[in-house]
Amino acid sequence: MLWIGCEMTSIWSRFKWRVSGALIRLHLLAISQRHPENVKERHARFLARVSPCLHRVACVALIAWMPAILIGCGGDRSGPARFSVSGNVTLNGEPLPAGVIRFTPDRGKGNSGPETIVEFTEGTYKTPTGKGVVPGPHVVSITGYDRLPEEETMFQTLVSDHRQSVSFPEEETIQDFAITVEATPKK
């Protein structure tokens, strides 16, 4: 907000007020009520006194904000280079019907960047264009279901949070995941 110093006379005492545009109008109204005969003259003097100040403040504010306006507030939003990954997910040699794969850069091995999450169906997956993985070591977490979870339907979790370490190159990659789970005997 832009503030300007001006003097305002009141019934009780004299104060130096810091006013905004709304209070300037209030000041002009007070002048017109006290001295109705020379309102235009006083109004012109008041604006002549305030107007150059407003002009200077507006110019300084514009010059101060110009670098931020030209550069932009967010900077480069593209982020690090990301490469597409696709492949197959199998459970005991058979395609896993549905699930979710989470690619998390392994910070313990010095890799950083955004995490990528992709759903897969019928044992195949592909990261969306531009939303792939950053190169380097990752921890891959796979959760598999007998079908994609939908509202009001029951589904069975076949694989729960299977983790695997994988290193991705700086190019589009095909990476297959073969999960082996031993069947537990029913009691």
Phi, psi and omega in degrees: 000144182264126181242142182229140178274134174206160180263141180226128181264132176240175180294322187280313182195178178258133178228151171262115185257150169256118190237156173256185182303323181294321180284336174297316178298321178297320178297315179297323177295319179296321178296315183294329180284327181280322185227074184295338185285330182235042181296314184297320180294314180293322178299315180297318178296318180298313180295324178296326180283321185274323187303313178298324179296315179299318181298315179297315181296318180296319179295316179297317180297317179296316179295321180293324183270349184303314179301319179294323180292317182289319182283319184100153185280327188272343184071208181281115182267359183288330178074193181289161178296134179235140184239143183291142177230137177217168179163195182242151176235120180239151176238114183053041176087349180254146178301133177286125187302317183199164177163194183226137175244133178241121178259110182245121177304134183279097182293333177295336179255015174087010179263140177221163180143183182284151175277147178239132179237131181222140174272152175227153176224149178052033174080005179237149179218159174203130177287146179296152179302130180081354181238029180283210183255153172281149180293154177116184183290140180225157167255120182257127180243126183240131173237126184241147182232166176285342172196167178295133178297131176232165178297140174061020174236148178270144176221160181246134176277119180268324179226128181244109173054053174287125183248144181209141177267131181220143175249128183255138178279176179273058178196167176297136189228147169252122182228114178265148178237118178251113182255132177242125178233127177283137179289136177268135180294139179280142180258000000 
